Amino acid sequence: MNKDINTTIEITQHLNKNIQTLSDGLMVAIYNKFPILGKSLFQITYAQYLLAISAFLFIIILRPILVNLLISIFSKITKATKTNLDDLVLKEIVNPLKFSFTLLGLYLLIYILNINQYIISNILNSLAIYVFFWFIISIVTGLQSALYKFMSKINKELSNEFTKFLIRIIKIVIIVIGLSSILSIWGINVTALIASLGIGGLAFALAAKDTAANLFGSIAILVDKSIKLGDWVVVDGIEGVVEDIGMRTTKIRTFQKSITAIPNSIVANSHIENFSRRDIRRLKFTIGLTYSTKKEDIETIVTSIKELLKNHDGIAKDQTLLVNFESFGDSSLNIFIYCFTNTADWKEYLDIKEDINYKIIEIVKSNNSDFAFPSQSIYVESLPS
């Protein structure tokens, strides 16, 4: 990595010399033909201003043409390959490629003006390093699908979460290396800087302990496989669908469509109820018949409902199924119904429950009974004369 950075700086320095030589030659020719342009403002001649601005605008105007030309050339090369990874990488490097031409325009502008060479040189070298690492991050982003396929072979269920997590870690490492490289250009020893933090470093470490706890929490979540993207869960009292498992927080989209971010340290240590892991759903309810229903009719209704559930396509046959005359209510004869649907999908579950409810109504009505509702009977033993 350091070798690549040094190569980038050497290319930058070589470019500086060529630009300076070219601009000096142009300046001499312009001064000879237009002496008035030899006058200066802030120790910079009018000719330098004119040439610098013209060169910058020329590069900016040509930038879309040059970028499209390079992309079209690279596209022909990538189409000839069997993999589509190079096409994805090419798509990602378009923005850093555009900025590279903008940076070239800045080089021309600044070196023609010949402003404070030391500071400007460091700024431009820093920008060059920035673009270099931007290219690397873009390439990593383009290769994300390849990493996803690789992780799918290891763990298909959590491949999406692991891929996002690893990509974030890789990008953070690249950014840290890039920032260290830029600081070294300015003569800042990163190692000595960290060592010199002293008490400040201790305070930073204490402040970062929650971040570290969240980071390890995210690793624990992924390894434990307790939740994954798209799961319907209840975590720490928050119910919704998991939208993202980040390095610091897990984001849950509630059914009110708001986003709730829960620190991963809390998620890792909380009771998690994952509804998406169910393959069946329970039906449990009680129906109340009127007290005028005869014993024989109650027996027929109970038997008919039991047969209905046993033969219904939406009811799980290998799970507990109970239909019983359970109790004498205050205003009804209660029949208890308990079974499981063969799906966990909420819509399918509601459709099955609705169909069963309609058929229970038919069974009750066809057996000389009806559904009770809360009522009171008042008996008067005698009336006043």
C-alpha positions as CSV (number, residue, x, y, z in Angstrom):
1,M,0.0,0.0,0.0
2,N,2.8,2.4,0.9
3,K,4.5,1.6,-2.4
4,D,1.4,2.6,-4.3
5,I,1.1,5.8,-2.3
6,N,4.7,6.7,-3.0
7,T,4.1,6.0,-6.7
8,T,1.1,8.3,-6.7
9,I,3.2,11.1,-5.1
10,E,6.0,10.6,-7.6
11,I,3.6,10.8,-10.5
12,T,2.2,14.0,-8.9
13,Q,5.6,15.6,-8.6
14,H,6.5,14.6,-12.2
15,L,3.3,16.2,-13.4
16,N,4.1,19.3,-11.4
17,K,7.5,19.7,-13.2
18,N,5.9,19.2,-16.7
19,I,3.1,21.7,-15.9
20,Q,5.6,24.3,-14.6
21,T,7.8,24.0,-17.7
22,L,4.9,24.3,-20.1
23,S,3.4,27.2,-18.2
24,D,6.7,29.1,-18.1
25,G,7.1,28.7,-21.9
26,L,3.6,30.0,-22.5
27,M,4.1,32.9,-20.2
28,V,7.2,34.1,-22.1
29,A,5.3,33.9,-25.4
30,I,2.3,35.8,-24.0
31,Y,4.5,38.6,-22.4
32,N,6.3,39.1,-25.7
33,K,3.1,39.5,-27.7
34,F,0.9,41.3,-25.1
35,P,3.1,43.3,-22.7
36,I,0.0,44.6,-20.8
37,L,-0.6,41.1,-19.5
38,G,2.8,41.2,-17.8
39,K,1.4,43.6,-15.2
40,S,0.7,41.9,-11.9
41,L,-2.0,41.8,-9.1
42,F,-1.0,40.2,-5.8
43,Q,2.3,39.3,-7.4
44,I,0.6,37.3,-10.1
45,T,0.5,38.5,-13.6
46,Y,-2.7,39.0,-15.6
47,A,-1.4,36.5,-18.1
48,Q,-1.1,33.9,-15.3
49,Y,-4.7,34.6,-14.2
50,L,-6.0,34.3,-17.8
51,L,-4.0,31.1,-18.6
52,A,-4.8,29.4,-15.3
53,I,-8.6,30.1,-15.5
54,S,-8.7,29.1,-19.2
55,A,-6.8,25.8,-18.5
56,F,-9.2,24.9,-15.6
57,L,-12.3,25.7,-17.6
58,F,-10.9,23.8,-20.6
59,I,-10.4,20.6,-18.5
60,I,-13.9,21.0,-16.8
61,I,-15.6,21.4,-20.2
62,L,-13.7,18.4,-21.7
63,R,-14.3,16.3,-18.5
64,P,-17.6,14.7,-19.6
65,I,-16.2,13.9,-23.0
66,L,-13.0,12.3,-21.6
67,V,-14.8,10.4,-19.0
68,N,-17.3,8.9,-21.5
69,L,-14.5,8.1,-23.8
70,L,-12.6,6.2,-21.2
71,I,-15.7,4.4,-19.9
72,S,-16.6,3.3,-23.5
73,I,-13.1,2.0,-24.0
74,F,-13.2,0.1,-20.7
75,S,-16.7,-1.2,-21.4
76,K,-15.6,-2.9,-24.6
77,I,-12.9,-4.6,-22.6
78,T,-15.2,-5.7,-19.7
79,K,-17.9,-7.0,-22.2
80,A,-15.3,-9.4,-23.6
81,T,-14.9,-11.1,-20.2
82,K,-17.1,-13.9,-18.9
83,T,-17.7,-12.3,-15.5
84,N,-19.8,-9.2,-14.7
85,L,-17.7,-8.1,-11.8
86,D,-15.6,-5.9,-13.9
87,D,-18.8,-4.2,-15.2
88,L,-19.9,-3.5,-11.6
89,V,-16.5,-2.1,-10.7
90,L,-16.5,0.1,-13.8
91,K,-19.9,1.5,-12.8
92,E,-18.6,2.3,-9.4
93,I,-15.4,4.1,-10.5
94,V,-17.2,6.7,-12.6
95,N,-17.4,9.3,-9.9
96,P,-13.7,9.1,-8.7
97,L,-12.8,9.2,-12.4
98,K,-14.7,12.5,-12.8
99,F,-13.1,13.9,-9.8
100,S,-9.6,12.9,-11.1
101,F,-10.1,15.3,-14.1
102,T,-11.4,18.0,-11.7
103,L,-8.2,17.5,-9.7
104,L,-6.1,17.8,-13.0
105,G,-7.8,21.1,-13.6
106,L,-6.9,22.3,-10.1
107,Y,-3.3,21.2,-10.7
108,L,-3.2,23.3,-13.9
109,L,-4.9,26.3,-12.2
110,I,-2.6,26.4,-9.1
111,Y,0.7,25.7,-10.7
112,I,0.2,28.2,-13.4
113,L,-0.6,30.8,-10.7
114,N,2.5,29.6,-8.8
115,I,1.0,30.1,-5.3
116,N,2.9,29.0,-2.2
117,Q,4.4,25.8,-3.6
118,Y,4.8,24.0,-0.3
119,I,1.3,24.3,1.0
120,I,-0.3,23.9,-2.4
121,S,1.8,20.8,-3.1
122,N,0.7,19.2,0.1
123,I,-3.0,20.0,-0.6
124,L,-2.8,18.6,-4.1
125,N,-0.9,15.5,-2.9
126,S,-3.5,15.0,-0.2
127,L,-6.2,15.2,-2.9
128,A,-4.4,12.7,-5.0
129,I,-4.2,10.3,-2.1
130,Y,-7.9,10.9,-1.5
131,V,-8.8,10.0,-5.1
132,F,-6.5,7.0,-4.9
133,F,-8.3,5.5,-1.9
134,W,-11.7,6.6,-3.4
135,F,-10.9,4.3,-6.3
136,I,-10.1,1.5,-3.9
137,I,-13.3,1.9,-2.0
138,S,-15.3,2.0,-5.3
139,I,-13.6,-1.2,-6.4
140,V,-14.5,-2.9,-3.1
141,T,-18.1,-1.7,-3.5
142,G,-18.1,-3.2,-7.1
143,L,-16.8,-6.5,-5.8
144,Q,-19.6,-6.7,-3.1
145,S,-21.7,-9.2,-5.1
146,A,-18.7,-11.6,-5.4
147,L,-18.3,-11.4,-1.6
148,Y,-22.1,-12.0,-1.2
149,K,-21.8,-15.2,-3.4
150,F,-18.9,-16.4,-1.4
151,M,-20.7,-15.8,1.9
152,S,-23.8,-17.6,0.5
153,K,-21.7,-20.8,0.3
154,I,-20.7,-20.5,3.9
155,N,-24.1,-19.4,5.4
156,K,-26.9,-18.7,3.0
157,E,-29.3,-17.3,5.6
158,L,-26.9,-14.6,6.9
159,S,-24.9,-14.0,3.7
160,N,-26.6,-10.6,3.2
161,E,-25.9,-9.4,6.8
162,F,-22.3,-10.8,6.9
163,T,-21.5,-9.2,3.5
164,K,-22.7,-5.7,4.6
165,F,-20.8,-6.0,7.8
166,L,-17.5,-7.1,6.2
167,I,-17.8,-4.4,3.5
168,R,-18.2,-1.8,6.2
169,I,-15.2,-3.1,8.1
170,I,-13.0,-3.1,4.9
171,K,-14.1,0.4,4.0
172,I,-13.3,1.7,7.5
173,V,-9.8,0.1,7.3
174,I,-9.2,1.7,3.9
175,I,-10.4,5.1,5.2
176,V,-8.1,4.8,8.3
177,I,-5.1,3.9,6.1
178,G,-6.0,6.8,3.7
179,L,-6.3,9.3,6.5
180,S,-2.9,8.2,7.9
181,S,-1.3,8.6,4.5
182,I,-2.7,12.1,4.2
183,L,-1.4,13.0,7.6
184,S,2.0,11.7,6.8
185,I,2.2,14.0,3.8
186,W,1.8,16.9,6.2
187,G,4.6,15.6,8.3
188,I,2.4,14.2,11.1
189,N,3.6,11.0,12.6
190,V,0.4,9.1,13.3
191,T,2.0,6.6,15.7
192,A,3.6,9.4,17.7
193,L,0.3,11.3,17.6
194,I,-1.6,8.4,19.1
195,A,1.1,7.8,21.7
196,S,1.1,11.5,22.7
197,L,-2.7,11.5,23.4
198,G,-2.0,10.3,27.0
199,I,-4.9,11.2,29.2
200,G,-6.9,12.3,26.2
201,G,-6.4,8.9,24.7
202,L,-7.7,7.3,27.9
203,A,-10.7,9.5,27.8
204,F,-11.3,8.7,24.2
205,A,-11.0,4.9,25.0
206,L,-13.6,5.3,27.8
207,A,-15.9,7.2,25.5
208,A,-15.5,4.6,22.9
209,K,-16.3,1.6,25.1
210,D,-20.0,1.8,24.2
211,T,-19.0,1.8,20.5
212,A,-16.9,-1.3,21.1
213,A,-19.7,-2.9,23.0
214,N,-22.0,-2.3,20.1
215,L,-19.5,-3.6,17.6
216,F,-19.1,-6.9,19.5
217,G,-22.9,-6.9,19.9
218,S,-23.3,-6.8,16.1
219,I,-20.9,-9.7,15.7
220,A,-22.8,-11.7,18.4
221,I,-26.1,-11.0,16.6
222,L,-24.7,-12.3,13.3
223,V,-23.0,-15.3,14.8
224,D,-26.0,-16.2,17.0
225,K,-28.4,-15.9,14.0
226,S,-31.2,-14.7,16.2
227,I,-32.4,-12.2,13.7
228,K,-31.8,-11.3,10.0
229,L,-33.0,-8.7,7.6
230,G,-36.7,-8.8,6.9
231,D,-37.6,-10.6,10.1
232,W,-40.7,-9.6,12.1
233,V,-39.4,-9.2,15.7
234,V,-40.0,-7.7,19.1
235,V,-36.7,-6.4,20.6
236,D,-36.6,-4.5,23.9
237,G,-40.3,-3.8,23.5
238,I,-40.0,-2.5,19.9
239,E,-42.0,-4.5,17.3
240,G,-41.4,-4.3,13.6
241,V,-39.3,-5.6,10.7
242,V,-35.5,-5.6,10.7
243,E,-34.3,-3.2,8.0
244,D,-30.6,-3.1,8.8
245,I,-28.0,-4.7,11.1
246,G,-25.2,-2.1,11.3
247,M,-21.9,-2.0,13.2
248,R,-23.5,0.2,16.0
249,T,-27.2,-0.2,15.8
250,T,-30.0,-2.4,14.5
251,K,-32.7,-0.5,12.7
252,I,-36.3,-1.8,13.0
253,R,-39.2,-0.4,10.8
254,T,-42.2,-0.4,13.1
255,F,-45.7,-1.0,11.8
256,Q,-46.3,2.8,12.2
257,K,-43.6,3.0,9.5
258,S,-41.1,4.8,11.7
259,I,-37.5,3.7,12.1
260,T,-36.2,2.7,15.5
261,A,-32.4,2.3,16.0
262,I,-31.5,0.0,18.9
263,P,-27.9,-0.2,20.0
264,N,-26.5,-3.7,19.2
265,S,-25.3,-4.1,22.8
266,I,-28.9,-3.9,23.9
267,V,-30.1,-6.2,21.1
268,A,-27.5,-8.8,22.0
269,N,-28.6,-8.9,25.6
270,S,-32.3,-8.5,25.2
271,H,-35.1,-11.0,25.0
272,I,-35.9,-11.3,21.2
273,E,-39.2,-12.7,19.9
274,N,-38.9,-13.6,16.3
275,F,-42.3,-14.1,14.7
276,S,-40.8,-14.8,11.3
277,R,-39.2,-18.0,12.5
278,R,-42.7,-19.6,13.0
279,D,-43.8,-22.0,10.4
280,I,-47.3,-22.3,11.8
281,R,-49.7,-20.0,13.7
282,R,-52.1,-20.8,16.5
283,L,-55.9,-20.4,16.4
284,K,-57.4,-20.2,19.9
285,F,-60.9,-18.9,20.6
286,T,-64.2,-19.6,22.3
287,I,-67.7,-19.5,20.8
288,G,-70.8,-19.1,23.0
289,L,-74.1,-20.8,22.3
290,T,-77.4,-19.8,23.7
291,Y,-78.7,-21.7,26.8
292,S,-81.7,-22.8,24.8
293,T,-79.5,-25.2,22.8
294,K,-80.2,-28.8,23.4
295,K,-77.5,-31.3,24.6
296,E,-77.8,-33.4,21.4
297,D,-77.3,-30.2,19.2
298,I,-74.2,-29.2,21.3
299,E,-72.7,-32.6,20.7
300,T,-73.4,-32.4,16.9
301,I,-71.9,-28.9,16.8
302,V,-68.7,-29.9,18.6
303,T,-68.3,-33.0,16.4
304,S,-69.0,-31.0,13.2
305,I,-66.5,-28.3,14.1
306,K,-63.9,-31.0,14.9
307,E,-64.4,-32.7,11.5
308,L,-64.3,-29.3,9.8
309,L,-60.8,-28.5,11.3
310,K,-59.5,-32.0,10.6
311,N,-60.4,-31.8,6.9
312,H,-59.6,-28.1,6.3
313,D,-56.6,-27.6,4.0
314,G,-55.4,-24.6,6.0
315,I,-55.1,-26.5,9.4
316,A,-51.9,-28.3,10.4
317,K,-52.7,-32.0,10.8
318,D,-49.7,-32.9,12.9
319,Q,-50.4,-30.3,15.6
320,T,-52.7,-30.2,18.6
321,L,-56.4,-29.9,17.7
322,L,-59.0,-29.5,20.4
323,V,-62.7,-28.8,20.2
324,N,-64.6,-29.2,23.5
325,F,-67.7,-28.0,25.3
326,E,-65.7,-26.2,27.9
327,S,-67.9,-24.3,30.4
328,F,-71.1,-22.7,31.4
329,G,-70.8,-19.0,31.0
330,D,-72.9,-16.2,32.5
331,S,-75.0,-16.0,29.3
332,S,-73.6,-18.7,27.0
333,L,-72.6,-22.4,26.7
334,N,-68.9,-22.1,25.8
335,I,-67.1,-24.3,23.2
336,F,-63.3,-24.0,23.2
337,I,-61.5,-24.3,19.9
338,Y,-57.7,-24.8,19.7
339,C,-55.6,-25.6,16.6
340,F,-52.8,-24.4,14.3
341,T,-52.8,-23.1,10.7
342,N,-50.2,-24.6,8.4
343,T,-48.8,-21.1,7.5
344,A,-47.1,-18.3,9.3
345,D,-48.0,-15.7,6.7
346,W,-50.3,-13.2,8.4
347,K,-52.6,-12.6,5.3
348,E,-52.9,-16.4,4.7
349,Y,-53.6,-16.9,8.4
350,L,-56.4,-14.4,8.4
351,D,-57.9,-15.9,5.2
352,I,-57.9,-19.4,6.8
353,K,-59.4,-18.0,10.1
354,E,-62.1,-16.1,8.2
355,D,-63.1,-19.2,6.2
356,I,-63.3,-21.3,9.4
357,N,-65.5,-18.6,11.1
358,Y,-67.9,-18.6,8.2
359,K,-68.2,-22.4,8.3
360,I,-68.7,-22.4,12.0
361,I,-71.6,-20.0,11.6
362,E,-73.2,-22.4,9.1
363,I,-72.7,-25.4,11.5
364,V,-74.3,-23.5,14.5
365,K,-77.2,-22.2,12.5
366,S,-78.0,-25.6,10.9
367,N,-78.1,-27.3,14.3
368,N,-81.0,-25.4,15.9
369,S,-78.7,-23.0,17.8
370,D,-77.5,-19.5,17.8
371,F,-74.7,-17.4,19.2
372,A,-75.3,-16.0,22.6
373,F,-74.6,-12.4,23.6
374,P,-74.3,-10.9,27.2
375,S,-77.8,-10.8,28.7
376,Q,-79.6,-10.9,32.0
377,S,-82.9,-12.5,33.0
378,I,-85.0,-10.9,35.8
379,Y,-87.6,-13.0,37.5
380,V,-90.3,-11.3,39.6
381,E,-91.7,-13.6,42.2
382,S,-94.7,-11.4,42.9
383,L,-96.2,-8.1,42.0
384,P,-97.7,-5.6,44.4
385,S,-101.5,-5.7,44.6
